[in-house]
Every structure is written in C-alpha cells, then in structure tokens.
Amino acid sequence: MVLELTKPICFFDLETTGINIVKDRIVEISILKLFPNGTKKQQSWLINPEMPIPAEATAIHGISDDRVVNEPTFKQLANEIYGWFKDADLAGFNSDRFDIPMLIEELLRVGVDVDLKRMVSIDVQTIFHKMEKRTLTAAYKFYCDRDLEDAHSAEADTLATYKVLEAQLNKYPDLPKDVKSLSKFTSRQNRVDFAGMITQNENGDPIFNFGKHKGSLVVEILEKEPGYFGWILGADFPRYTKKVLTQIKLGAYPQS
C-alpha cells in the first residue's frame, strides 16, 4: 500500500441501532489499525446497546437483541476501544458524517474525554463519490473486482474500506499519499465538530452551520444571545458539538 503514514491510522466501521447520533447506540465495532512500520492489528466487539435493536436495523446488519444480551456494554469497553484510537488518525466509509460523530458521542456519553484536534480523518466514500459515485458494495466491486460478502458486517465493511482505499491509491496516481492531504481531499466542508453543526468561514473562524444563525460567527452570537448557548446545551445536539461550542465560548478553541 502506498499510503504514507507518520502515525498509526485506524480504519473502523460501526453497526448501530439506527442513524440518530444522539439517541441511537453502537452494537458492533471493528477496527483495523495500521502502523508506519507496516504492521497491522485488528479487533472487533459486539456490544450490548442497553436498548432494543429495531427490526429494521437487524434486517440490515443481522444483529438482534438475543445476540448481544450477554455482551459487554459500551461503557465497559470504552477505555479499551479508545486506547486503539487515541494515538491514531481515523478512516472509514461515510465516517466523517456518521461513524466518527457516533463514536465520539458514545465515548463522551460514558465520560471518556475526546479531543479530535490532534487527529485527521479520511472518508473513503468521499474519494469514491468524487471519482465514481457509488456505494461501498459497488466500490468494492469496481476497485477490487470482487463481490462484497457479508456486507453490513462491521468486520467485512472495515476490511473492504481498507482494500478500496488501497485500490484507489493505486488507480489514481494524482491522489495524495499522505494522510493529512487525503483528509483534506475527503473533507466535504471545513467542519469544526465532525457532525458539521459548526464549520469555518474563509478566514478559519467558527460559524454556525444550522438554524437561524447559519453562517454567523459563533463568538458573536454567543455574546449577543447568551441564551442560545444554554438552549444548545440542553437540546439533543451531539456531545462533541457541545464540547466544541463550550471551548469557543471559553476562548479555549484555537484561533485562526
């Protein structure tokens, strides 16, 4: 593989009870960790979400309540899982919009403090969509000329994502090979909080990306409408969004 690493990178995939980052829970996670020296480590966990798994979710990933009833909860696994990620960059398929925000939400929910400013991420789906416009199954067929068996199994999807990126780097010689440049290439917008609720303007200043203040500077709105900050903290926003907003309010977020 021609991906240039200066630190480890974790390819990972989640299976969940649904797609609501705030309310849904992880039921399976698989991680493939690559190191600059070429070694690899892999681990998968089934997780008891402590809530019923909807039938429509089970129909997609095949994980039912009875399969996870005796598995550990995320809280019991959180420190072990975070140990895989804390020194690494991140990669996945549609991970910037779903898997990373979902993982961070789960970690913060159980009290594991996470700071993403030291990490960058590569969303392999974005490379694929910019180049070919397909799903992961089609990407695997297109780039690897193989059918993806056990699709929506976290382990199968994680390995497929890694193989697709490997093939993309070989197929497109103009793609950057280092992680930071690939992360920039795959970023859909200059997000501050991964969920995309707070982004940056052309000057690098945090701005709101939703609601009545969309496009407005965060620091200005928090100064003019202090109640808006309290409303966000009390509403169903991702925990990492709230953490970043608090950092901005306290002047602890890096300035441009």
C-alpha positions as CSV (number, residue, x, y, z in Angstrom):
1,M,0.0,0.0,0.0
2,V,1.3,3.4,-0.9
3,L,-0.4,5.4,1.9
4,E,2.3,7.4,3.7
5,L,2.0,7.2,7.5
6,T,3.7,9.3,10.1
7,K,1.5,7.9,12.9
8,P,-1.0,5.0,13.1
9,I,-4.3,5.1,11.3
10,C,-7.5,3.2,12.4
11,F,-9.9,2.1,9.7
12,F,-13.2,1.3,11.5
13,D,-16.9,0.6,11.0
14,L,-19.9,0.7,13.2
15,E,-23.2,-1.2,13.2
16,T,-25.8,0.6,15.3
17,T,-29.4,0.6,16.4
18,G,-30.2,3.4,14.0
19,I,-28.8,6.6,12.5
20,N,-29.6,9.2,15.1
21,I,-26.2,10.1,16.6
22,V,-27.7,11.4,19.8
23,K,-30.3,8.7,20.6
24,D,-29.0,5.5,18.9
25,R,-26.2,3.2,20.1
26,I,-23.4,1.1,18.8
27,V,-24.0,-2.7,18.6
28,E,-20.7,-3.7,16.8
29,I,-17.4,-2.0,16.1
30,S,-14.5,-3.3,14.1
31,I,-11.0,-1.7,13.9
32,L,-8.1,-2.3,11.6
33,K,-5.1,-0.4,12.9
34,L,-2.1,0.3,10.5
35,F,1.3,1.4,11.8
36,P,4.0,3.3,10.0
37,N,6.3,0.3,10.1
38,G,3.7,-1.7,8.1
39,T,2.3,-3.9,10.9
40,K,-1.4,-4.3,11.4
41,K,-3.7,-5.1,14.3
42,Q,-7.4,-5.9,14.1
43,Q,-10.2,-6.2,16.7
44,S,-14.0,-6.5,16.7
45,W,-16.5,-6.2,19.5
46,L,-20.2,-7.0,19.8
47,I,-21.8,-4.5,22.2
48,N,-25.0,-4.6,24.3
49,P,-26.6,-1.3,23.4
50,E,-28.8,-1.3,26.6
51,M,-31.8,-0.6,24.4
52,P,-33.9,-2.7,22.0
53,I,-32.5,-3.1,18.5
54,P,-35.2,-2.2,16.0
55,A,-36.2,-4.8,13.5
56,E,-35.3,-2.6,10.6
57,A,-31.7,-2.3,11.9
58,T,-31.4,-6.0,12.5
59,A,-32.6,-6.5,8.9
60,I,-29.5,-4.5,7.7
61,H,-26.7,-5.8,9.9
62,G,-28.2,-9.1,11.2
63,I,-27.5,-8.3,14.9
64,S,-30.5,-8.9,17.1
65,D,-31.2,-8.4,20.8
66,D,-30.6,-12.0,21.8
67,R,-27.1,-11.9,20.1
68,V,-25.9,-9.1,22.2
69,V,-27.8,-9.6,25.5
70,N,-24.7,-11.2,27.2
71,E,-22.1,-8.9,25.5
72,P,-20.4,-6.0,27.4
73,T,-21.9,-2.5,27.3
74,F,-20.1,0.3,25.6
75,K,-19.2,1.8,29.0
76,Q,-17.4,-1.4,29.9
77,L,-15.4,-1.4,26.6
78,A,-14.9,2.4,26.2
79,N,-11.4,2.7,27.6
80,E,-10.2,-0.3,25.6
81,I,-11.7,1.0,22.4
82,Y,-10.4,4.5,22.9
83,G,-7.0,3.0,23.5
84,W,-6.9,1.9,19.9
85,F,-7.8,5.4,18.6
86,K,-6.2,7.9,20.9
87,D,-2.7,8.0,19.1
88,A,-4.1,7.5,15.6
89,D,-5.7,9.2,12.7
90,L,-9.1,7.8,11.5
91,A,-10.5,6.4,8.3
92,G,-13.8,4.8,7.2
93,F,-16.6,4.8,4.7
94,N,-19.0,7.7,5.3
95,S,-17.2,8.0,8.6
96,D,-17.0,11.8,8.7
97,R,-20.7,12.2,8.6
98,F,-21.7,9.2,10.7
99,D,-19.2,6.8,12.2
100,I,-16.9,9.3,13.8
101,P,-19.6,11.5,15.3
102,M,-21.4,8.4,16.6
103,L,-18.2,7.0,18.2
104,I,-17.4,10.3,19.8
105,E,-20.9,10.7,21.1
106,E,-20.7,7.2,22.7
107,L,-17.3,8.0,24.3
108,L,-18.4,11.3,25.7
109,R,-21.6,9.8,27.0
110,V,-19.7,7.4,29.3
111,G,-17.2,10.0,30.4
112,V,-14.2,9.4,28.1
113,D,-12.9,12.8,27.2
114,V,-12.0,13.0,23.5
115,D,-10.2,15.7,21.6
116,L,-10.1,15.4,17.9
117,K,-7.9,18.4,17.2
118,R,-4.8,16.1,17.1
119,M,-6.5,13.7,14.6
120,V,-7.3,13.9,10.9
121,S,-9.7,11.6,9.1
122,I,-10.0,10.1,5.6
123,D,-13.5,9.4,4.4
124,V,-13.0,6.7,1.7
125,Q,-16.6,7.2,0.5
126,T,-15.8,10.8,-0.5
127,I,-12.9,9.7,-2.7
128,F,-15.3,7.2,-4.3
129,H,-18.1,9.7,-4.8
130,K,-15.8,12.3,-6.2
131,M,-14.3,9.7,-8.6
132,E,-17.1,7.2,-9.4
133,K,-20.4,7.9,-7.4
134,R,-21.2,4.5,-5.9
135,T,-21.9,2.6,-2.7
136,L,-19.4,0.6,-0.7
137,T,-20.5,-2.7,-2.3
138,A,-20.2,-1.2,-5.8
139,A,-16.9,0.4,-4.8
140,Y,-15.5,-2.9,-3.7
141,K,-16.7,-4.5,-7.0
142,F,-15.4,-1.6,-9.1
143,Y,-11.9,-1.2,-7.5
144,C,-11.2,-4.8,-6.3
145,D,-13.3,-6.7,-8.9
146,R,-14.8,-8.8,-6.1
147,D,-18.3,-9.2,-4.6
148,L,-18.6,-8.0,-1.1
149,E,-19.8,-10.9,1.0
150,D,-21.3,-10.2,4.5
151,A,-22.0,-6.5,3.7
152,H,-23.1,-4.6,6.8
153,S,-21.0,-6.8,9.0
154,A,-18.6,-4.3,10.7
155,E,-15.6,-6.5,10.1
156,A,-16.4,-7.1,6.4
157,D,-17.1,-3.4,5.8
158,T,-13.9,-2.4,7.6
159,L,-11.7,-4.7,5.6
160,A,-13.5,-3.7,2.4
161,T,-12.9,0.0,3.1
162,Y,-9.2,-0.6,3.6
163,K,-9.0,-2.6,0.4
164,V,-10.9,0.1,-1.5
165,L,-8.6,2.8,-0.3
166,E,-5.6,0.7,-1.3
167,A,-7.0,0.2,-4.8
168,Q,-7.9,3.9,-5.1
169,L,-4.3,4.9,-4.3
170,N,-3.1,2.6,-6.9
171,K,-5.7,3.6,-9.5
172,Y,-5.4,7.4,-9.2
173,P,-1.8,8.5,-9.2
174,D,-2.8,12.1,-8.6
175,L,-4.3,11.3,-5.2
176,P,-2.1,12.5,-2.3
177,K,-0.4,9.7,-0.4
178,D,-0.1,11.3,3.0
179,V,-2.9,11.1,5.5
180,K,-3.3,14.9,6.1
181,S,-3.6,15.7,2.4
182,L,-6.0,12.8,1.8
183,S,-8.1,14.0,4.8
184,K,-8.3,17.4,3.2
185,F,-9.3,15.9,-0.1
186,T,-12.1,13.8,1.5
187,S,-13.5,16.6,3.7
188,R,-16.8,17.8,2.4
189,Q,-16.6,21.1,4.3
190,N,-14.4,22.7,6.9
191,R,-16.0,21.2,9.9
192,V,-15.1,22.1,13.4
193,D,-17.2,19.4,15.2
194,F,-17.4,16.4,12.8
195,A,-21.2,16.5,12.9
196,G,-21.0,19.6,10.8
197,M,-23.1,21.8,13.1
198,I,-20.1,24.2,13.4
199,T,-17.9,24.9,10.4
200,Q,-15.3,27.5,9.5
201,N,-15.6,30.5,7.2
202,E,-12.9,31.5,4.6
203,N,-10.9,33.2,7.4
204,G,-10.9,30.0,9.6
205,D,-13.4,31.4,12.2
206,P,-16.0,29.1,13.6
207,I,-19.5,29.7,12.2
208,F,-22.9,28.1,12.8
209,N,-24.0,25.7,10.1
210,F,-27.6,25.3,11.1
211,G,-30.7,27.2,12.2
212,K,-31.5,30.9,12.3
213,H,-27.8,31.8,12.8
214,K,-26.4,29.7,9.9
215,G,-23.3,31.4,8.5
216,S,-22.9,33.7,11.6
217,L,-19.8,33.8,13.7
218,V,-20.2,31.7,16.8
219,V,-18.4,34.1,19.1
220,E,-20.6,37.0,18.0
221,I,-23.9,35.0,18.5
222,L,-22.8,33.7,21.9
223,E,-22.0,37.3,23.0
224,K,-25.3,38.7,21.7
225,E,-27.6,35.8,22.6
226,P,-26.2,34.0,25.7
227,G,-29.4,32.1,25.9
228,Y,-28.7,30.4,22.6
229,F,-25.7,28.7,24.2
230,G,-27.9,27.4,27.0
231,W,-30.5,26.2,24.5
232,I,-28.0,24.1,22.6
233,L,-26.5,22.6,25.7
234,G,-30.0,21.5,26.8
235,A,-31.1,20.2,23.4
236,D,-30.4,17.0,21.5
237,F,-27.2,18.0,19.9
238,P,-24.1,15.7,19.8
239,R,-21.9,15.9,22.9
240,Y,-18.8,16.8,20.9
241,T,-20.7,19.7,19.3
242,K,-21.5,21.0,22.8
243,K,-17.9,20.5,23.9
244,V,-16.5,22.5,20.9
245,L,-19.1,25.2,21.5
246,T,-18.1,25.4,25.1
247,Q,-14.4,25.7,24.1
248,I,-15.2,28.5,21.8
249,K,-17.2,30.3,24.5
250,L,-14.4,30.0,27.0
251,G,-11.8,31.1,24.5
252,A,-10.1,27.7,24.6
253,Y,-10.6,26.8,20.9
254,P,-7.6,27.6,18.7
255,Q,-8.0,30.8,16.8
256,S,-7.2,31.1,13.1
